[in-house]
Amino acid sequence: MKIRTFHRTCAIIFSPLFLFSAISGGILLFRKAEMYGKETKELFVGLHTWEAIAPYVGLTLACGLLTVTITGIILFFNKRA
């Protein structure tokens, strides 16, 4: 499998998880502004860190992000890949 195809496949597979993490992290930016209660904050922290769903999903997401980033850097510097 070519690296460009591998990069594209990983990005498509992991993009829903990246979006979920980005949205929950964006909501957490306002945690000190008292826009929502303590229970809601704890829920969003649990969702963002994947503790509420499955801890190993977070590890998988981290590996996916590293994979997409590293293959993207390789593709950027090696135009023929």
N, CA, C and O atoms as a Tinker XYZ file with bonds, in Angstrom:
   324  protein
     1  N      0.843000   -1.177000    0.000000    73     2
     2  CA     0.000000    0.000000    0.000000    64     1     3
     3  C      0.888000    1.239000    0.000000    63     2     4     5
     4  O      1.827000    1.358000    0.787000    81     3
     5  N      0.567000    2.137000   -0.888000    73     3     6
     6  CA     1.323000    3.385000   -0.948000    64     5     7
     7  C      1.045000    4.226000    0.286000    63     6     8     9
     8  O     -0.016000    4.123000    0.902000    81     7
     9  N      2.012000    5.056000    0.634000    73     7    10
    10  CA     1.885000    5.870000    1.848000    64     9    11
    11  C      0.745000    6.884000    1.711000    63    10    12    13
    12  O      0.090000    7.205000    2.703000    81    11
    13  N      0.504000    7.384000    0.517000    73    11    14
    14  CA    -0.584000    8.342000    0.313000    64    13    15
    15  C     -1.943000    7.668000    0.561000    63    14    16    17
    16  O     -2.825000    8.261000    1.181000    81    15
    17  N     -2.105000    6.458000    0.087000    73    15    18
    18  CA    -3.343000    5.704000    0.308000    64    17    19
    19  C     -3.501000    5.370000    1.786000    63    18    20    21
    20  O     -4.598000    5.470000    2.334000    81    19
    21  N     -2.419000    4.977000    2.424000    73    19    22
    22  CA    -2.453000    4.668000    3.857000    64    21    23
    23  C     -2.836000    5.904000    4.670000    63    22    24    25
    24  O     -3.650000    5.821000    5.590000    81    23
    25  N     -2.248000    7.046000    4.327000    73    23    26
    26  CA    -2.538000    8.306000    5.006000    64    25    27
    27  C     -4.023000    8.673000    4.840000    63    26    28    29
    28  O     -4.690000    9.036000    5.809000    81    27
    29  N     -4.523000    8.577000    3.624000    73    27    30
    30  CA    -5.910000    8.922000    3.349000    64    29    31
    31  C     -6.876000    7.978000    4.075000    63    30    32    33
    32  O     -7.887000    8.426000    4.616000    81    31
    33  N     -6.573000    6.692000    4.090000    73    31    34
    34  CA    -7.425000    5.710000    4.762000    64    33    35
    35  C     -7.463000    5.960000    6.264000    63    34    36    37
    36  O     -8.536000    5.949000    6.868000    81    35
    37  N     -6.307000    6.186000    6.866000    73    35    38
    38  CA    -6.258000    6.471000    8.313000    64    37    39
    39  C     -7.015000    7.746000    8.644000    63    38    40    41
    40  O     -7.727000    7.805000    9.647000    81    39
    41  N     -6.867000    8.766000    7.811000    73    39    42
    42  CA    -7.547000   10.034000    8.063000    64    41    43
    43  C     -9.060000    9.867000    7.996000    63    42    44    45
    44  O     -9.778000   10.446000    8.812000    81    43
    45  N     -9.550000    9.096000    7.055000    73    43    46
    46  CA   -10.993000    8.879000    6.928000    64    45    47
    47  C    -11.520000    8.064000    8.104000    63    46    48    49
    48  O    -12.598000    8.354000    8.623000    81    47
    49  N    -10.779000    7.057000    8.524000    73    47    50
    50  CA   -11.214000    6.202000    9.635000    64    49    51
    51  C    -11.237000    6.978000   10.949000    63    50    52    53
    52  O    -12.185000    6.855000   11.725000    81    51
    53  N    -10.209000    7.768000   11.200000    73    51    54
    54  CA   -10.084000    8.449000   12.479000    64    53    55
    55  C    -10.770000    9.814000   12.539000    63    54    56    57
    56  O    -10.898000   10.378000   13.626000    81    55
    57  N    -11.210000   10.357000   11.415000    73    55    58
    58  CA   -11.771000   11.709000   11.421000    64    57    59
    59  C    -12.990000   11.877000   12.335000    63    58    60    61
    60  O    -13.092000   12.924000   12.975000    81    59
    61  N    -13.916000   10.925000   12.440000    73    59    62
    62  CA   -15.020000   11.130000   13.395000    64    61    63
    63  C    -14.528000   11.236000   14.841000    63    62    64    65
    64  O    -15.061000   12.021000   15.626000    81    63
    65  N    -13.522000   10.455000   15.184000    73    63    66
    66  CA   -12.969000   10.510000   16.541000    64    65    67
    67  C    -12.223000   11.822000   16.771000    63    66    68    69
    68  O    -12.305000   12.400000   17.855000    81    67
    69  N    -11.497000   12.292000   15.757000    73    67    70
    70  CA   -10.809000   13.582000   15.866000    64    69    71
    71  C    -11.823000   14.712000   16.059000    63    70    72    73
    72  O    -11.610000   15.604000   16.881000    81    71
    73  N    -12.913000   14.676000   15.310000    73    71    74
    74  CA   -13.943000   15.707000   15.430000    64    73    75
    75  C    -14.590000   15.684000   16.812000    63    74    76    77
    76  O    -14.802000   16.734000   17.418000    81    75
    77  N    -14.900000   14.502000   17.305000    73    75    78
    78  CA   -15.498000   14.374000   18.632000    64    77    79
    79  C    -14.572000   14.936000   19.704000    63    78    80    81
    80  O    -15.013000   15.644000   20.609000    81    79
    81  N    -13.298000   14.616000   19.594000    73    79    82
    82  CA   -12.321000   15.101000   20.560000    64    81    83
    83  C    -12.157000   16.619000   20.460000    63    82    84    85
    84  O    -12.032000   17.297000   21.480000    81    83
    85  N    -12.155000   17.147000   19.252000    73    83    86
    86  CA   -12.017000   18.592000   19.066000    64    85    87
    87  C    -13.232000   19.343000   19.610000    63    86    88    89
    88  O    -13.078000   20.389000   20.241000    81    87
    89  N    -14.417000   18.829000   19.374000    73    87    90
    90  CA   -15.630000   19.492000   19.860000    64    89    91
    91  C    -15.699000   19.457000   21.381000    63    90    92    93
    92  O    -15.990000   20.472000   22.014000    81    91
    93  N    -15.432000   18.288000   21.973000    73    91    94
    94  CA   -15.480000   18.208000   23.439000    64    93    95
    95  C    -14.378000   19.060000   24.072000    63    94    96    97
    96  O    -14.594000   19.653000   25.129000    81    95
    97  N    -13.220000   19.128000   23.451000    73    95    98
    98  CA   -12.145000   19.993000   23.944000    64    97    99
    99  C    -12.495000   21.458000   23.818000    63    98   100   101
   100  O    -12.162000   22.257000   24.693000    81    99
   101  N    -13.169000   21.821000   22.726000    73    99   102
   102  CA   -13.607000   23.200000   22.557000    64   101   103
   103  C    -14.625000   23.615000   23.611000    63   102   104   105
   104  O    -14.592000   24.742000   24.107000    81   103
   105  N    -15.520000   22.710000   23.946000    73   103   106
   106  CA   -16.492000   22.993000   25.004000    64   105   107
   107  C    -15.784000   23.159000   26.343000    63   106   108   109
   108  O    -16.185000   23.989000   27.158000    81   107
   109  N    -14.746000   22.382000   26.571000    73   107   110
   110  CA   -14.012000   22.463000   27.835000    64   109   111
   111  C    -13.212000   23.758000   27.985000    63   110   112   113
   112  O    -12.785000   24.092000   29.090000    81   111
   113  N    -13.009000   24.475000   26.909000    73   111   114
   114  CA   -12.309000   25.763000   27.014000    64   113   115
   115  C    -13.062000   26.742000   27.912000    63   114   116   117
   116  O    -12.465000   27.651000   28.488000    81   115
   117  N    -14.373000   26.552000   28.027000    73   115   118
   118  CA   -15.207000   27.452000   28.813000    64   117   119
   119  C    -15.511000   26.911000   30.208000    63   118   120   121
   120  O    -16.430000   27.403000   30.862000    81   119
   121  N    -14.769000   25.918000   30.677000    73   119   122
   122  CA   -15.068000   25.287000   31.961000    64   121   123
   123  C    -14.865000   26.227000   33.144000    63   122   124   125
   124  O    -15.524000   26.056000   34.170000    81   123
   125  N    -13.993000   27.195000   33.041000    73   123   126
   126  CA   -13.766000   28.127000   34.155000    64   125   127
   127  C    -14.645000   29.368000   34.066000    63   126   128   129
   128  O    -14.649000   30.184000   34.988000    81   127
   129  N    -15.375000   29.522000   32.992000    73   127   130
   130  CA   -16.265000   30.673000   32.824000    64   129   131
   131  C    -17.617000   30.429000   33.487000    63   130   132   133
   132  O    -18.500000   31.284000   33.416000    81   131
   133  N    -17.789000   29.291000   34.123000    73   131   134
   134  CA   -19.022000   28.943000   34.838000    64   133   135
   135  C    -20.241000   28.982000   33.916000    63   134   136   137
   136  O    -21.324000   29.404000   34.323000    81   135
   137  N    -20.054000   28.536000   32.662000    73   135   138
   138  CA   -21.170000   28.491000   31.721000    64   137   139
   139  C    -22.050000   27.275000   31.960000    63   138   140   141
   140  O    -23.212000   27.264000   31.553000    81   139
   141  N    -21.522000   26.265000   32.605000    73   139   142
   142  CA   -22.285000   25.065000   32.896000    64   141   143
   143  C    -21.869000   24.538000   34.258000    63   142   144   145
   144  O    -20.835000   24.931000   34.799000    81   143
   145  N    -22.679000   23.647000   34.804000    73   143   146
   146  CA   -22.467000   23.139000   36.154000    64   145   147
   147  C    -21.327000   22.146000   36.267000    63   146   148   149
   148  O    -20.725000   21.743000   35.272000    81   147
   149  N    -21.045000   21.764000   37.497000    73   147   150
   150  CA   -19.941000   20.845000   37.781000    64   149   151
   151  C    -20.194000   19.468000   37.171000    63   150   152   153
   152  O    -19.268000   18.829000   36.671000    81   151
   153  N    -21.447000   19.012000   37.211000    73   151   154
   154  CA   -21.765000   17.695000   36.650000    64   153   155
   155  C    -21.545000   17.666000   35.141000    63   154   156   157
   156  O    -21.038000   16.685000   34.596000    81   155
   157  N    -21.929000   18.748000   34.474000    73   155   158
   158  CA   -21.728000   18.838000   33.025000    64   157   159
   159  C    -20.241000   18.889000   32.701000    63   158   160   161
   160  O    -19.790000   18.262000   31.743000    81   159
   161  N    -19.485000   19.628000   33.491000    73   159   162
   162  CA   -18.032000   19.706000   33.285000    64   161   163
   163  C    -17.401000   18.331000   33.439000    63   162   164   165
   164  O    -16.562000   17.940000   32.628000    81   163
   165  N    -17.795000   17.597000   34.470000    73   163   166
   166  CA   -17.250000   16.258000   34.679000    64   165   167
   167  C    -17.617000   15.327000   33.526000    63   166   168   169
   168  O    -16.814000   14.486000   33.123000    81   167
   169  N    -18.830000   15.478000   33.000000    73   167   170
   170  CA   -19.242000   14.668000   31.853000    64   169   171
   171  C    -18.356000   14.952000   30.647000    63   170   172   173
   172  O    -17.873000   14.024000   29.999000    81   171
   173  N    -18.139000   16.238000   30.341000    73   171   174
   174  CA   -17.319000   16.590000   29.181000    64   173   175
   175  C    -15.856000   16.197000   29.368000    63   174   176   177
   176  O    -15.199000   15.814000   28.400000    81   175
   177  N    -15.340000   16.282000   30.575000    73   175   178
   178  CA   -13.966000   15.824000   30.828000    64   177   179
   179  C    -13.884000   14.324000   30.596000    63   178   180   181
   180  O    -12.930000   13.843000   29.985000    81   179
   181  N    -14.874000   13.580000   31.076000    73   179   182
   182  CA   -14.901000   12.137000   30.864000    64   181   183
   183  C    -15.013000   11.767000   29.401000    63   182   184   185
   184  O    -14.377000   10.816000   28.945000    81   183
   185  N    -15.826000   12.521000   28.656000    73   183   186
   186  CA   -15.962000   12.254000   27.223000    64   185   187
   187  C    -14.692000   12.623000   26.462000    63   186   188   189
   188  O    -14.252000   11.881000   25.583000    81   187
   189  N    -14.107000   13.765000   26.799000    73   187   190
   190  CA   -12.912000   14.222000   26.085000    64   189   191
   191  C    -11.719000   13.297000   26.325000    63   190   192   193
   192  O    -10.921000   13.061000   25.418000    81   191
   193  N    -11.600000   12.780000   27.533000    73   191   194
   194  CA   -10.487000   11.871000   27.833000    64   193   195
   195  C    -10.847000   10.419000   27.550000    63   194   196   197
   196  O    -10.030000    9.526000   27.772000    81   195
   197  N    -12.052000   10.175000   27.067000    73   195   198
   198  CA   -12.566000    8.858000   26.701000    64   197   199
   199  C    -12.742000    7.934000   27.905000    63   198   200   201
   200  O    -12.962000    6.737000   27.720000    81   199
   201  N    -12.651000    8.450000   29.127000    73   199   202
   202  CA   -12.850000    7.620000   30.313000    64   201   203
   203  C    -14.297000    7.154000   30.424000    63   202   204   205
   204  O    -14.556000    6.057000   30.918000    81   203
   205  N    -15.234000    7.970000   29.971000    73   203   206
   206  CA   -16.649000    7.627000   30.072000    64   205   207
   207  C    -17.044000    6.554000   29.068000    63   206   208   209
   208  O    -18.019000    5.837000   29.290000    81   207
   209  N    -16.314000    6.430000   27.978000    73   207   210
   210  CA   -16.686000    5.478000   26.930000    64   209   211
   211  C    -15.816000    4.226000   27.032000    63   210   212   213
   212  O    -16.309000    3.151000   27.372000    81   211
   213  N    -14.554000    4.362000   26.744000    73   211   214
   214  CA   -13.610000    3.255000   26.826000    64   213   215
   215  C    -12.205000    3.848000   26.817000    63   214   216   217
   216  O    -11.838000    4.547000   25.872000    81   215
   217  N    -11.412000    3.580000   27.858000    73   215   218
   218  CA   -10.086000    4.194000   27.933000    64   217   219
   219  C     -9.177000    3.850000   26.752000    63   218   220   221
   220  O     -8.326000    4.655000   26.375000    81   219
   221  N     -9.345000    2.678000   26.172000    73   219   222
   222  CA    -8.445000    2.275000   25.096000    64   221   223
   223  C     -8.765000    2.967000   23.777000    63   222   224   225
   224  O     -7.943000    2.971000   22.860000    81   223
   225  N     -9.944000    3.545000   23.679000    73   223   226
   226  CA   -10.271000    4.313000   22.482000    64   225   227
   227  C     -9.386000    5.563000   22.416000    63   226   228   229
   228  O     -8.939000    5.955000   21.338000    81   227
   229  N     -9.140000    6.177000   23.561000    73   227   230
   230  CA    -8.254000    7.338000   23.614000    64   229   231
   231  C     -6.843000    7.005000   23.166000    63   230   232   233
   232  O     -6.204000    7.789000   22.464000    81   231
   233  N     -6.361000    5.848000   23.572000    73   231   234
   234  CA    -5.034000    5.401000   23.146000    64   233   235
   235  C     -5.014000    5.144000   21.645000    63   234   236   237
   236  O     -4.046000    5.485000   20.965000    81   235
   237  N     -6.062000    4.556000   21.138000    73   235   238
   238  CA    -6.173000    4.311000   19.698000    64   237   239
   239  C     -6.228000    5.638000   18.936000    63   238   240   241
   240  O     -5.611000    5.783000   17.881000    81   239
   241  N     -6.966000    6.593000   19.476000    73   239   242
   242  CA    -7.048000    7.909000   18.858000    64   241   243
   243  C     -5.692000    8.594000   18.835000    63   242   244   245
   244  O     -5.334000    9.222000   17.839000    81   243
   245  N     -4.939000    8.485000   19.910000    73   243   246
   246  CA    -3.599000    9.080000   19.965000    64   245   247
   247  C     -2.683000    8.445000   18.917000    63   246   248   249
   248  O     -1.941000    9.146000   18.230000    81   247
   249  N     -2.737000    7.135000   18.799000    73   247   250
   250  CA    -1.920000    6.450000   17.789000    64   249   251
   251  C     -2.345000    6.851000   16.371000    63   250   252   253
   252  O     -1.504000    7.029000   15.490000    81   251
   253  N     -3.654000    6.990000   16.162000    73   251   254
   254  CA    -4.145000    7.422000   14.854000    64   253   255
   255  C     -3.693000    8.823000   14.505000    63   254   256   257
   256  O     -3.318000    9.093000   13.365000    81   255
   257  N     -3.726000    9.715000   15.478000    73   255   258
   258  CA    -3.276000   11.091000   15.244000    64   257   259
   259  C     -1.787000   11.127000   14.920000    63   258   260   261
   260  O     -1.361000   11.854000   14.023000    81   259
   261  N     -1.011000   10.356000   15.639000    73   259   262
   262  CA     0.429000   10.279000   15.341000    64   261   263
   263  C      0.673000    9.718000   13.941000    63   262   264   265
   264  O      1.525000   10.220000   13.208000    81   263
   265  N     -0.069000    8.685000   13.574000    73   263   266
   266  CA     0.090000    8.072000   12.257000    64   265   267
   267  C     -0.239000    9.055000   11.149000    63   266   268   269
   268  O      0.524000    9.194000   10.193000    81   267
   269  N     -1.364000    9.735000   11.269000    73   267   270
   270  CA    -1.769000   10.693000   10.236000    64   269   271
   271  C     -0.778000   11.857000   10.170000    63   270   272   273
   272  O     -0.458000   12.338000    9.083000    81   271
   273  N     -0.298000   12.306000   11.312000    73   271   274
   274  CA     0.657000   13.412000   11.338000    64   273   275
   275  C      1.983000   13.020000   10.699000    63   274   276   277
   276  O      2.508000   13.749000    9.857000    81   275
   277  N      2.521000   11.881000   11.091000    73   275   278
   278  CA     3.825000   11.444000   10.563000    64   277   279
   279  C      3.749000   11.168000    9.064000    63   278   280   281
   280  O      4.638000   11.574000    8.315000    81   279
   281  N      2.689000   10.476000    8.615000    73   279   282
   282  CA     2.581000   10.212000    7.180000    64   281   283
   283  C      2.336000   11.510000    6.406000    63   282   284   285
   284  O      2.783000   11.635000    5.265000    81   283
   285  N      1.637000   12.475000    7.003000    73   283   286
   286  CA     1.438000   13.769000    6.352000    64   285   287
   287  C      2.742000   14.527000    6.195000    63   286   288   289
   288  O      2.981000   15.155000    5.163000    81   287
   289  N      3.587000   14.469000    7.217000    73   287   290
   290  CA     4.904000   15.116000    7.127000    64   289   291
   291  C      5.756000   14.451000    6.057000    63   290   292   293
   292  O      6.433000   15.133000    5.287000    81   291
   293  N      5.726000   13.134000    6.006000    73   291   294
   294  CA     6.480000   12.398000    4.980000    64   293   295
   295  C      5.993000   12.800000    3.588000    63   294   296   297
   296  O      6.796000   13.044000    2.688000    81   295
   297  N      4.680000   12.865000    3.422000    73   295   298
   298  CA     4.124000   13.251000    2.121000    64   297   299
   299  C      4.478000   14.690000    1.751000    63   298   300   301
   300  O      4.695000   14.993000    0.577000    81   299
   301  N      4.538000   15.560000    2.724000    73   299   302
   302  CA     4.874000   16.956000    2.456000    64   301   303
   303  C      6.292000   17.093000    1.935000    63   302   304   305
   304  O      6.541000   17.839000    0.988000    81   303
   305  N      7.227000   16.372000    2.554000    73   303   306
   306  CA     8.625000   16.509000    2.154000    64   305   307
   307  C      9.008000   15.613000    0.994000    63   306   308   309
   308  O      9.991000   15.894000    0.308000    81   307
   309  N      8.276000   14.560000    0.756000    73   307   310
   310  CA     8.569000   13.669000   -0.350000    64   309   311
   311  C      7.385000   13.736000   -1.332000    63   310   312   313
   312  O      6.429000   12.972000   -1.196000    81   311
   313  N      7.442000   14.601000   -2.270000    73   311   314
   314  CA     6.336000   14.855000   -3.195000    64   313   315
   315  C      6.037000   13.650000   -4.083000    63   314   316   317
   316  O      4.935000   13.544000   -4.622000    81   315
   317  N      6.993000   12.746000   -4.245000    73   315   318
   318  CA     6.802000   11.591000   -5.125000    64   317   319
   319  C      6.139000   10.410000   -4.438000    63   318   320   321
   320  O      5.797000    9.436000   -5.109000    81   319
   321  N      5.944000   10.459000   -3.110000    73   319   322
   322  CA     5.380000    9.309000   -2.377000    64   321   323
   323  C      3.906000    9.142000   -2.667000    63   322   324
   324  O      3.271000    8.230000   -2.138000    81   323
